[in-house]
Amino acid sequence: MEIPRNQYRISITSGCNMKCVYCHNEGNVNNNKLSKNNIEEIIIHSKQFGLEEVRLTGGDPMTHQDIVSICKMIKDQYDLKIGINTNCVNYDNLLDLSKNGYINRIVVGLDYFDGKISKNSPIGLSSQIILSRIKELRNYVNDISIDIVYSNNEDDIYNIINWGIENKIRVKVIEIEKNEISNKSSCEYLQLMKNIIDKFQLETRYDENEELNGYLDNVLIVSFFHSLCRLRRCDICKKIQLRINCEGIAKPCIFYDNQDVNLLNGDICDNIQKVLTRKVDYHYDRGLIVNEKID
């Protein structure tokens, strides 16, 4: 029996105001959104399984027309922690929710330090606008970080890490998710990890998910996130968060749908229990796949 997870990652909408080329949109197939009632149904039945935190994603969750009332419902009625993954384009509601203590964690996607558009997208706002917003949000939310997808943007990554050190905001460098198999990460990504550690003279530690973290004076500065799909680390991925897309479908895997469970089809409580206690079938032989270490 699997250990139930106390964090859910719920894509409340597939809608977004950017079009990032690498986005998997949490496995969403259709342009859809979860209603406030749908979200509350899932939360009500999940509390008994130890749910403590809800991470709202998308698309971009700040584009959901009911984002304010959804956050207030989650916090006021069910006393759960709320995390938001966002590109920080739709800002007014995010700032107000943060000021009023509804948001516990914010993760902002940002790929370029001084780009006309902050991410690898044809539309959006400039990097400097987004950085200024992150800095303002830091006044109200202690747990705020930047996610960077590595795609030949090494100089931008160095600049963003420097900025993060100055402003006490940690950075996660992510290897692009691809539905392919390899027994190691790309050589470029592994070299980037080493370059960052050397450049910033970081002390390194591996976390519970076997991912590398870099520290300065015992403060987490940079973390790295391998493409678990590339390495077929299903054993790690399934432990991180329960992923639910904007159709109410729990997805043990982003790329495959043979183990999906529609939580809203039938008895929600039974469906949730089925997802939390089932063993995930690996799609490939895991015998030779090992998450590599670096010197």
C-alpha positions in Angstrom: 0.0 0.0 0.0 1.3 3.4 -0.9 1.7 6.2 1.7 -1.0 8.8 1.2 0.4 12.2 0.2 -0.5 15.3 2.2 0.0 17.6 -0.7 -2.3 17.9 -3.8 -1.2 19.6 -7.0 -4.5 20.7 -8.6 -4.6 22.3 -12.1 -7.7 24.5 -11.7 -7.6 25.7 -15.3 -5.8 24.8 -18.5 -6.1 28.5 -19.6 -2.9 30.6 -19.6 -1.8 34.0 -20.7 1.5 32.7 -22.0 2.4 30.0 -24.5 5.6 28.4 -23.2 7.0 26.0 -25.7 7.9 23.3 -23.1 4.6 23.4 -21.1 2.9 20.0 -20.5 0.0 21.8 -18.8 -0.3 19.1 -16.1 -1.5 16.5 -18.6 -4.6 18.5 -19.6 -6.0 17.5 -22.9 -9.0 19.8 -23.2 -9.5 23.5 -22.6 -11.3 23.2 -19.3 -11.4 24.4 -15.7 -12.5 23.1 -12.3 -15.3 24.9 -10.6 -15.1 26.0 -7.0 -17.6 23.3 -6.1 -15.5 20.6 -7.8 -12.4 21.7 -5.9 -14.3 21.8 -2.6 -15.7 18.3 -3.2 -12.2 17.0 -3.7 -10.9 18.8 -0.6 -13.8 17.7 1.6 -13.2 14.0 0.9 -9.4 14.4 1.0 -9.2 15.8 4.5 -9.7 12.4 6.0 -6.6 11.1 4.2 -4.4 13.8 5.8 -4.5 16.5 3.2 -2.5 19.6 4.5 -1.6 21.6 1.5 -3.0 22.4 -2.0 -0.8 23.6 -4.8 -2.9 25.5 -7.4 -1.5 25.3 -10.9 -2.7 25.4 -14.5 -2.3 26.7 -17.1 -1.9 29.6 -14.8 -4.3 29.5 -11.8 -4.4 33.3 -11.6 -6.4 33.3 -14.9 -9.3 31.4 -13.2 -12.2 33.8 -12.8 -12.9 32.5 -9.2 -9.3 32.3 -8.0 -10.0 34.7 -5.0 -13.0 32.9 -3.7 -11.3 29.5 -4.3 -8.3 30.5 -2.1 -10.6 32.0 0.6 -12.6 28.7 0.6 -9.5 26.6 1.0 -8.0 28.7 3.7 -11.1 29.9 5.7 -13.2 26.8 5.6 -10.6 24.0 5.5 -7.5 25.6 7.1 -5.2 24.3 4.4 -1.9 25.8 3.2 -2.0 27.2 -0.3 0.7 27.3 -2.9 0.5 29.0 -6.2 2.5 28.2 -9.4 2.3 31.2 -11.7 4.0 33.3 -14.3 3.1 36.4 -12.3 1.4 38.1 -15.3 -2.0 38.5 -13.6 -0.8 40.2 -10.5 -3.5 42.3 -8.7 -5.3 39.3 -7.1 -2.1 37.5 -6.4 -0.8 40.5 -4.5 -4.0 41.0 -2.6 -4.2 37.4 -1.6 -0.6 37.5 -0.4 -1.1 40.6 1.6 -4.1 39.1 3.4 -2.3 35.9 4.3 -4.1 33.5 2.0 -0.9 32.3 0.2 1.8 30.3 1.9 4.0 29.6 -1.0 4.6 31.1 -4.5 6.6 29.6 -7.3 7.2 31.9 -10.3 8.3 30.6 -13.6 11.1 32.8 -15.1 13.6 31.8 -17.8 15.3 35.0 -18.7 16.9 37.7 -16.6 16.5 40.7 -18.9 14.2 39.4 -21.7 11.4 41.3 -23.4 9.3 38.3 -22.4 10.1 36.5 -19.1 9.8 32.9 -20.4 10.2 31.0 -23.6 6.9 32.2 -24.9 5.8 34.5 -27.8 3.6 36.5 -25.4 4.0 37.8 -21.8 5.6 40.5 -19.8 9.3 41.5 -19.5 11.6 39.8 -17.1 12.3 43.0 -15.2 8.6 43.5 -14.5 8.2 40.0 -13.2 11.3 40.3 -11.0 10.0 43.5 -9.5 6.8 41.7 -8.7 8.6 38.8 -7.1 10.5 41.2 -5.0 7.3 42.9 -3.8 5.6 39.6 -3.0 8.6 38.6 -0.9 7.4 41.2 1.6 4.3 39.2 2.3 5.2 35.5 1.5 8.3 34.0 3.0 8.3 30.9 0.9 8.8 32.2 -2.6 11.0 30.8 -5.3 11.8 31.0 -9.0 11.6 28.0 -11.4 13.9 28.2 -14.4 13.6 25.7 -17.3 17.1 25.1 -18.7 17.2 25.6 -22.5 20.6 27.1 -23.5 20.0 30.0 -21.2 23.0 29.6 -18.9 23.9 33.2 -18.6 20.4 34.1 -17.6 20.4 31.4 -15.0 23.6 32.8 -13.5 22.1 36.3 -13.4 18.9 35.1 -11.8 20.8 33.1 -9.2 22.8 36.2 -8.4 19.6 38.2 -8.1 18.1 35.5 -5.9 21.1 35.6 -3.5 20.8 39.4 -3.2 17.0 39.2 -2.6 16.9 36.0 -0.5 14.8 34.1 -3.1 15.8 30.6 -4.0 16.0 29.3 -7.5 15.2 25.8 -8.9 16.8 24.9 -12.2 14.7 22.3 -14.1 15.7 19.9 -16.9 13.1 20.0 -19.6 10.6 17.1 -19.3 10.6 14.9 -22.4 8.8 11.6 -23.0 12.0 9.7 -23.7 14.2 7.2 -21.9 17.9 7.6 -20.9 20.0 6.3 -18.1 21.2 9.8 -17.3 20.3 13.4 -17.7 21.6 15.4 -20.7 25.4 16.1 -20.6 24.6 19.8 -20.9 22.3 19.8 -17.9 24.9 17.9 -15.8 27.6 20.3 -16.8 25.4 23.2 -15.9 24.9 21.8 -12.4 28.6 21.5 -11.9 29.2 25.0 -13.3 26.7 26.6 -10.9 28.1 24.8 -7.9 31.6 25.9 -8.8 30.7 29.4 -9.8 28.8 30.2 -6.6 31.0 27.9 -4.4 28.0 26.1 -3.0 27.9 23.4 -0.4 25.9 20.5 -1.9 23.4 18.1 -0.3 21.0 15.6 -1.7 17.4 15.7 -0.6 14.9 13.0 0.1 14.0 12.9 -3.6 17.7 12.3 -4.5 17.9 15.8 -6.0 20.9 18.1 -5.5 20.6 21.3 -3.5 23.2 24.0 -3.2 23.7 26.1 0.0 25.6 29.2 1.1 26.1 29.6 4.8 23.6 26.9 5.4 20.9 28.7 3.4 19.3 27.0 0.4 20.2 29.0 -2.7 19.7 26.6 -5.7 18.0 23.3 -6.2 18.1 21.1 -9.3 15.3 19.0 -10.7 16.0 16.3 -13.2 13.6 15.1 -15.8 12.2 12.2 -13.9 10.3 11.1 -17.0 13.6 10.9 -18.9 15.1 8.8 -16.2 11.8 6.9 -15.6 12.0 7.7 -11.9 8.4 6.8 -11.4 9.3 5.7 -7.9 10.2 9.3 -6.9 7.6 11.1 -9.0 4.7 9.3 -7.4 5.7 10.3 -3.9 6.0 14.1 -4.5 2.4 15.2 -4.9 -0.9 13.9 -6.1 -1.5 15.5 -9.5 -5.1 16.4 -10.5 -5.8 18.1 -13.8 -8.6 20.6 -14.6 -11.0 17.8 -15.6 -10.8 16.3 -12.1 -8.6 13.4 -13.3 -5.9 12.2 -10.9 -2.8 11.5 -13.1 0.0 9.3 -11.6 1.8 10.0 -14.9 1.8 13.1 -17.1 2.5 11.3 -20.3 0.4 8.2 -19.9 -3.3 7.8 -19.2 -3.7 4.1 -18.5 -3.7 4.7 -14.7 -5.8 7.9 -14.7 -8.7 8.0 -12.2 -11.6 10.5 -12.7 -12.2 11.6 -9.1 -15.5 13.3 -10.0 -17.0 10.2 -11.7 -18.7 8.2 -9.0 -17.9 8.1 -5.3 -15.1 10.7 -4.8 -14.0 9.2 -1.5 -13.5 5.8 -3.0 -11.8 7.2 -6.1 -9.3 9.2 -3.9 -8.6 6.2 -1.8 -8.0 4.1 -5.0 -5.4 6.6 -6.2 -3.6 7.0 -2.9 -3.3 3.3 -2.2 -2.6 1.8 -5.6 0.8 0.7 -6.7 1.9 2.5 -9.8 2.9 0.2 -12.6 6.2 1.2 -14.2 6.1 1.4 -17.9 9.8 0.4 -18.4 12.3 -1.8 -16.7 13.8 0.3 -13.9 16.7 -2.0 -13.4 19.3 0.1 -15.2 17.9 3.6 -14.5 19.8 5.4 -11.8 19.6 9.1 -10.9 23.3 10.0 -11.3 25.4 11.9 -8.8 27.9 14.6 -9.8 31.3 15.1 -8.2 
